[in-house]
């Protein structure tokens, strides 16, 4: 199935076409009191959470380190090294744990960091804002290229899923739209109380209609951690459901798509960013008035050229 974005993983090494901030200067990044330093200094990170969270942490590590002339370093056994062609310095956890730790004020927002960037530091937190790493978008696309075996598994799973579920679908001139439906633990009572929202049926249909109105032949490639709900909700005649794959393979499949519809969560965010096409997201990412809502800033979290939709209204930029 060579027509299904078979070259997209190679294209990830190119500059992102919508980089909102020049590489030459990024005044949004953390403030520094670093003086002229000639010896190498390390910036490390304590990885927390699963794949999407760790990608934000690494991206922010890279952006802040490059901005301050530091050397980014992560452990040799980091999960990201097993999935992507990450190429930064190795460092022992026992060493980096002894560095001065710096954190962020809010998990899903941009807050300038005040620290001595002339000394070895370790970041602790999620740092989920594109503003921390917009200065390294091109480099980050090279760092976040999938390992060859993951690419092969993703292509095979995508091809076989389309062929088995839609044997008469013509791949010629088709547009493939990835759909990531994040539910799972987000629908549990304690997660709802904390502030996690989930994608609604109304939002998903609006987002799908957006692409069906723009393109003649559309196939939605659907990944979810609640496939039972997703299959009951989305139209089967235009959807291919991906099941039985590991998280990194699902993400690679979504990255092969021309465009992406995300609901909530960091996993969907990175799947959309890697795909590099049009991204539609649900504006209500958190439940108003909750603890998570207080730690979240939509414009810091979502890229300016992505399209936000309310759950029950037409598309609109945030």
Secondary structure, 3 states (H helix, E strand, C coil): CCCCCCCHHHHCCCCCCCCCCCCCCCCCCCCCCCCCCCCCCEEEEECCCCHHHHHHHHHHHHHHHHHCCCEEEECCCCHHHHHECCCCEECCHHHHCCCEEEECCCCECCCCCCCCCCCCEEEECCCCCHHHCHHHHHHHHHHCCECHHHHHHHHHHHHHHHHHHCCCCCCCCCEEEEEEECCHHHHCHHHHHHCECCCCHHHHHHHHHHHHHHCCCEEEEEEECCHHHHHHHCCHHHEEECCCCCHHHHHHHHHCCCEEEECCCHHHHHHHHHHCCCEEEECCCECCCCHHHHCECHHHHCCCCCEEECCCCCEECC
